[in-house]
Every structure is written in structure tokens, then in C-alpha cells.
């Protein structure tokens, strides 16, 4: 007996247009072992020789880039500077910050992807996040990428 394939709910026209992909092409970035639940935040850590300013320059031609200071002026012990990177549709914000304690602007870095919505049943947010990591982290000369999403 043939099984009926479940229809996937779309990642949404705005996201698909921004990425230049179909739902099926986006789904290909989803790791087979990835949980199939809705989620709005993902994060990882990685090593890179680039500074936050160099990362901002890398993303600036294609994304909206903004720095936020957790404290003014930035204090490496009590606060730190964050780099926010957003696609045109602003459906996700990629936040880069130092991952060391006390917080500092040096490697290792932490990347957090925060989405406006929880995504689809098939994990579209995870697929967008995995695509970003696959395409963008090599341009940052990232090594030792460690997934921190539980």
C-alpha cells in the first residue's frame, strides 16, 4: 500500500524570496538528525581570526548590520558589544558576540539566530539557520563550530 506524503507547510513567501529558494531546496539544509519541532532560537560557537568589525564589513553588502553595546562604553567584564546581522525581510536576527568569560571581543565567538516566528512543523527555522552557517561561516574563516542548541 502506497503511503501518502505529508504536505509541508511553507517557510513563507518572504523568506523563500529573500533566500531565492523553494521549500524543498531549503529543506535540503536540514540535517537528517535534526529534531522536527518548532523553535525560534538556535546558537553555536566557533573560532575565527576576524574581529567584530571585520565580520560587520563581511556582512554589510548583503545584510543590515548594526552594533549594540550592552553597556556604554563597552566594558569587557560587565558588558559587551554585539553585532546584529539581519536579512532584508528581518524574519531572523543573527547575533555575534564573544563567547569567552568575562565577555570580550575575541574568539571564540558565539552566533545566535533569533526568529520572529517559531517556524514550520518540518523545521524551516533550523534549515534557515543551517543554511546561514553552511554559507556564511566559511567566509568568516570559522573553525571548531560547536552546536549549542539543545
N, C-alpha and C positions, 0 to 999 in steps of 0.2 A: 504494500500500500504506500503510495507516494505521500510524503509529508508536505504540508503547506508551509511555505516560507513566511515567517512573520514580516510584516511590513515595518520598516524602520521609520521612526519619526524623524523628521528633518532637523539638522542643526540650525536651520533658518536661512532665509534668502540673503540677509545682510551678511552673515558670517561666510556663507558659501561664495557670495560675490566678492567679498574682501579677499578671501583666500584663493579665489579662482579655481575652486574645486567643486565636485559633486559630493553628495553624502557618501557614495561608495568610495571615492578617492580619499576622502577624509578618514573613513573607517579603516583604510589600509594602514594608517599610522597608529592605530590602537594595538598595543601588544596583546597577543593571544591570551596571556595570563592575567590581563587587567580585569579587575572586578567590574561587573556590569551594573553599578549603582550610580545614582545621581550624586554629583559633587560639585562644589563651587570653588574650591581652593586646592591647589597642588603645589608642592615645593621640592627642591633638590638643592644640593650644594655641589660646588665644583671649584677646581683650581684654575686660575688664569693669570697670566702676567700683566694683563691690562688693568688700568685704573678705571674708576667710575667715569671719569671724564672721557677717557678713550672709548669706553663702552657707549657712552652717550653719543659720541661722534660716529660710531659704527652704526647706530640705530637711527640717528637723526634724519637721514634722507628718506626713510621709508615709514617711520613711526613718529607719533607725537612724543616728545621727550621732555621730561620735567624733573628737576631735583626738588626734594623736600628735605628740610633739616628737621630732625626730631627735636633738636634744641638749637637755639640761636645765641651765640655762634655754636657750631658743631663741637661737641665735647666727646673725645674718644672713650671716655669712661661712662658718662651719664647720658649720652645721646649720640646719634649718628646721622649721617646724610644718606638718603635713599634716592635711587634712580628709578623713576617711573617711566615705563615704555608702553604706549598704547597704540593699537591699530586704529585706522580711521573710524571704524564702527564703534569703538570704545566698549565692546562687549567683554573685554578682558583687560586687566592691567598686569603687566609683568613688572615686578619689583625686584630690584637688585640691591643687595646690601652686604656688608662684611659679615661673615659668619663666625668670626672669632670672638672670644670673650676676654676682656671687655671689647665692645664693638669697636671696630677700626676699619678704615678704608684700605683694606688689603685682602689678598687671597688668604684663606678660602672665601669664596663668595656664596651667597645664598640667593636663589631665584625662587620667587613665589608668584604663582599665577592665580589671580583672583577674578572670577567671572561674575557678571551681573545676575545670571540665572544659573540654575543647577544643571542644565544640560538635558540630554535625551536619555531614554532608557538604555540605549546602546553605548553611552559614554562619550558623547560628542565633545564635551569639555576636555576629557582626558586625551582624546585624539588631537584636539587643537594644541594642547599643551605639549604632547609628544612630538607633534609636527614642529612646533617652535624650537624645542630642544634639538631635534634632529637637524634642522636647517640653520639655526642661529648660533648655537653653542660652538660649533667648529669655527665660525668666524671670529669668535672671542678667544680662540686658541685654548678652549676648555679641555681639561683633563680630569680624571678621577671624579666623574659625575656620579653622585650618590643620590638615589631617590630617597626622599624623606617622607613622602606621603604614606600614611598608614591606612 
